[in-house]
Structures are given as structure tokens and as C-alpha cells.
Amino acid sequence: MKALYTILLLVVSNVFMTFAWYGHLKLQQMKLISSWPLWLVIIFSWGIALAEYSCQIPANRIGFTGNGGPFTLMQLKVIQEVITLIVFTLFTTLAFRGESLHWNHFAAFGCLVLAVYFVFMK
């Protein structure tokens, strides 16, 4: 169950992180925050990032072998990176219709799948 909780928390964390890092660009594009000064956009994104950290930190604590979890630090990091790219890809293709996936993106994702395979090898 710790592995499942860890992965679910990492997914939720990455949804918040993606919105904190890139969501303001969509909100600006939609003219919702286009008149905001940069410092206010940064504070807004920090508020979202607080939610991200509220999921990321427990995910790492629950998942880390040093705390009785199933994953090493290296495994946690690679899992987090793969989840980040999956969430980012979904967000980009759904929110920013002008962005498209190309063969090299799929090749990069394949390399990440290999990274997961290799990091879990004994």
C-alpha cells in the first residue's frame, strides 16, 4: 500500500506543480491574469506550490526505504520524473492546443521507461 500511496501523492503533487509552473501561462493566455504584475503571479504560483509540497514531502517520506517504504531515493526520483513528464504532457496537449507531440518526444519517453527499468534492476 505504501507504494500506491506514494505514487498517488506524487501524481497529485505533480498536477499542482505543473499548474504552479505553467498554469499561469494559460491563465494569461485566457486574459484572466494578463494585467497582474510579475510579483503577484509569483506569489500566486507559490501558493499553488505549497499544495504541491504538501503532497510531495509525504510521498517521499512514505515511499523512502529509510522510513519503511518500498523505494530507494534514486527510485523515488526516477518515478517522480516520469510522473512529471506524463502530467506535463497531458497538461500541455489539453491546455495548449498549439503544442503537439512529435516522434522525438515519444523516443524520449521510451528512454524514460528504460530509466525506470534500469533503476529498479537489482
N, C-alpha and C positions, 0 to 999 in steps of 0.2 A: 504493500500500500504506500510505503514511503516513496517509492519510485513514481507511482502515479500522482501522488500529491505534489511531488517536486516538479514533474513535467507540467501539470495543470497550472501550478503557480507561476512557472516560467512562461507559459503561454499568456496568462493574464498580464503578467509583468511586461511582456513584450508588446502587447496590444497598447498598454499605457505608454510605454517607451516610444513606440512608433508614432503615436499621436502627439506626444510631447515634442519629439524631434521634427516631425514632418507635417503634422496636422495643421499647424498654424499656416503653412503654405496653402493648404486647401481652403482654410477659413479666409485667408487673404484673397485668394482667387474668387471666392464667393462674395467678396466685398463685406464680410462680417467684421473683420478687424483691420481692414486696409488703412484706416486712419489712426490706428494705435501707434504710439511711439515704440521703438525697438525695446526699450527697457520694460515696458508693460507686457510686451509679447514674451520677453524672457521670464518675467515673474509668473505669467500665465502658464508657461511651459514648465517652470519649476514646480508649480502646484500639481500639475499632472505627473511630473516625475516623482513627486512624493508618493503618489499611489503606486507608481512602478516599483520604487524601492520597498514599499510596504509589502509587496509580493516577492520581489527578488531576494531580499535578505532571508525571509523564512524558507524560501525554496532552497537556497544554498545551505542553510542550517539543517533542514530536514534531510536533504539529499546527500550531504557530505559523510563519507565513511568515518571520519573522526568523531561524528556525533551519532553514529549508529545507522547512518544512511547507506544506500547501496552504491553511491558513486564517488570516485576519486575527484580531486579538484580538476584534473585535466578532462575527465569525462563530463563533469558539470559544465565546464567552459565550452566544450565542443557541442554538447546538447543545446546550450543556450544560444550559440551562434547559429546553429541550424534552425532553431525555432525563430530566431530573429529574422533570418532571411525568408523563411516561409511566411511569417506575419507581414514583413515588409513587402514581399512580392504580392500578396493578396491585397494589402492596402493600396499599393501603387496601381495595380491593374484595375481595382474597383473605384478608387477615389480620383485617380488621374487618368482619365480615358486616353490621353495622348501618349502615355507611356506604354510600350509594348515589349513583350518578351521576344528574344532572338535565340538562335541556336547556341550562341556562346554563353548565354545565361543558363541554359539547360546543361551545358557542359560543365559550367562552374558548380551548379547544384549537384551534378554527378560526382564531382570531386569532393564536395562536402559529404555526400553519402559515404564515399570511400574513407574520408577522415573519421567519420563516426565508426565505421567498421574497424579501422586501424587502432583507434584509441581504445576500443573495447577488447582488442586482441590480448590474449594472455601471453 
